[in-house]
Amino acid sequence: MLAAFVALLAAQHQARQATLHCTTALHMAPKKAVAPESDYWIDGCEDVDIIDDERGKSIKFTIGGNPKVLKRHRSARGFVYNPSRASQEMFRDCLLELLPQQYHPTIIDSGELDDEELRVTFPSHEFLKMSITFRMKRPNNHFIGNKRGQGRLKPTAPRRFHNSRGDIDNFCKFVMDSLNQVLYTDDKQVVCLNAIRVLDSIGDCNGATTVEISVLHDDDVGDEYI
């Protein structure tokens, strides 16, 4: 099952590379500020920061696109399906595009029947701290003349915080579920979670998600939690 999952993940990633590269090129083109058609993208300006040495282990990355909530699974004609699946696959594809190959999920086969191990950046025995910043896409009416662009925000536009649809915990669930078996074995490894949702004020303000994950040790927790 693990081998099939990783093979499917790799196949889906390769199948969407052409679309992802076209979307990235569109986002980088010095033309009118137009949001890419894809739900998520990498714009070439962001990178992934990975620490994996005696100082500890952590990863930080940013993916462009208006953050989404994880929708409830639905049923139709006796089948249960995930309405967020396509968006989650795009999110994973962008991450895999950013990650060096050695940090992609792989299968370790010991040769024993049904004894396959999924190797990920953060294995199941590690407990994790996750911080997420959701930069929400601004509507056109926040810009002078309803035209998006650097420096075109109206003086009257909301600065950082603004009520929008979707609870922040459901935005977190989208990210945490998307990273299952990609960066970690299961999102239950996340025992500390910090999240903030703000209006995007960078570039064309089309939205982005920044995720930082690190290993949490006993010494990192203060006595107030005992």
N, C-alpha and C positions, 0 to 999 in steps of 0.2 A: 504494500500500500504506500509506504514512504517513497519507494523508488518511482512508483507511478505518479505520485504527487509532484516530486521534483522534476520528473521528465515532462509532465504537463506544464509546470511552471516555466521551464526553460523553453518549451515549444511555443507557449503563448507569448513569452517575452520576445523571441526571435520573430514571430509572426507580426508583431506590432512595431518592430524597430523602424521600418520605413515610415510608418505613420508618425511615430514619435520624432524622428529626425526632421520630417517635413514640418511638424508643429513647432519644433525648436527653431528651425530656420525662420518660420513665419514670425515667431515672437521676437527674434533678434533683428529682423529686417528694419532698416531705418526709414520706415514709411509712417503712415498714419497709425495712431495708437489703437490697434484693434486686438481684442482678446483672442487668443487661440481657440479653435473649435474644440479641442480636446479638453476633458475635465481637468487633467493634470499635465504638467510639462516641466522640463528643465530648460532654463533660458541661457545656459552657458556662463552666467555670471556667478552662479552658486557652486559650491564644492562640498565635498563630504570630509569632515574632520574625524580621524580615527586615532585613538590612543590605545596601544596594545603592548605594554611593556611593564617594567617594574613599578611604574607610577600608578598602574591600574589599567582598566579597560573601559573605554567609552566611545560613543559615536555620536556625531551631530550632523544633521543634514537638513536642507531646505528644498521643498518641492513646490513649484508654482501651481496656482489654481485655487479657485474659491473653495474653501473648506466645506466638506459635506458631513452630514450626520449619517450614522448607520441606521438604515431603515429596518423596521421589523420584517422578519421573514413572513412571506405570504403563501397562501395555498390556492391552487387552481386546478380543477379537474383531478383532484386527488394527489397532486404533486406539491411539495413545498419548495419554494425557491427564494433566493436572496436577491431582492431588487437593487441592492447596492453592489452586486458582484462586478459589473462592468467597471464602475468607478474605482473599486478596490484593486482590480487588476491593473488599471492605468497607474494607480498610485504605486503599486509594487514594481511595475515596469520601470517607472522613473527612478525608483530607488536602486534597482538592479543596474540601471544604466550608470548611476553614479558610483556604485560600489566597485572597488577593485575585485578582480575575479576570485582571489583567494578568500574573499569574505562572502561569496555566494553560497547558498545552502547546498550541501552535497550529501550523498548517501555513502555510508561506510558498511560494506558487506563483509561479515566475518567468515562467510562460507557456510555457516549453519543455516538450516532451514528456518525461515521466518525470523531470522535474527539480523535485522537491518537497523542501523542507527543513523539518525539524521544529525549531521554536523552543522551547527549554526554558530554565529558569532557569540551568542550567549546561551550555553547549554542549560539543561533543565535544573541543575543543582545551584545555579547562580540566581540570587535575588536582585531585583533591579529597581533603580530609581528612574522615572521618566518625567521629563519636562516638555510641554508642548505649547507653542505659541501659534495661535490661529489668527492670521491677518485676513480679515474679511474684505471681499471685493466691494469697492465703493460704487454706488449707482451713478449714472451719468449726471444727475442733477446736483451732484456735489462739485461739479466742475464748471468753470466759466464757459458760457455758451454751450453747455452740455457736451463739451468735447474733452475727452480724456487726454492727459499729458502731464509731463513733469512741470511743476510750478503753476498748474492751472486750477488748483483747488480754490474754491470760493472762500473768502474770509469768514463767511457765515456757516461753512460746512462743519459738521461735528468733527471734533479733533481726534479723540482716541476711542471713546466708548460710545456705543449706540445700541439700543435694543434691536435685536434682529431675531428672525425665526430660528428655532432650534435651541435645545438646551446644551450647555457646554459638555455635559457628561456624554451626550450622544455623539458629539464631535470627537471626543476622546475614544469612544468605543469604535468608531470607524478606523482610526489610526491603529489602535491596539490590536484589533481583529485583523487588519490588513497585514500586520507584521508577524503574525503567527507563522511559524515554520519558515520564516525568511530571515529574521534577525534573532529570534528566540524560539524555543520549542512551543511555549504556550504563554498567553498574556497573563496567566495567573502568577507568573514569576514577578510581575510588577507589583511591588508592595508599597511603593511611594510614588505618588502622582501629583504633579503641579501643572496647572493649565491656566492660560489666560487667552481671552478673545478680544481683539482690538480691530479697529478699522485700519485697512492698509493705507500707509502714507508714503510708500516707496515706489518710485517709477510711475507707471501707469495705474497703480493701485488696483491691479487685477486679482489680488489675493495670493496667499501662500501659506504653507504649513512648515514650521521649523520644529524638529524633534531632536531631543538630546536624551540619550540613554547611557547609564553608567551602572557598574556593579556596586551594590550596597553591602557594606560589611557591618558587623556588630558594633565596631568602634565608631561608625558614622552616626549612630543613633544616641541621642542624649538620654540622661537618666530620667527625664520627664516622661518617657514612654514606658518605663519599667513599672 
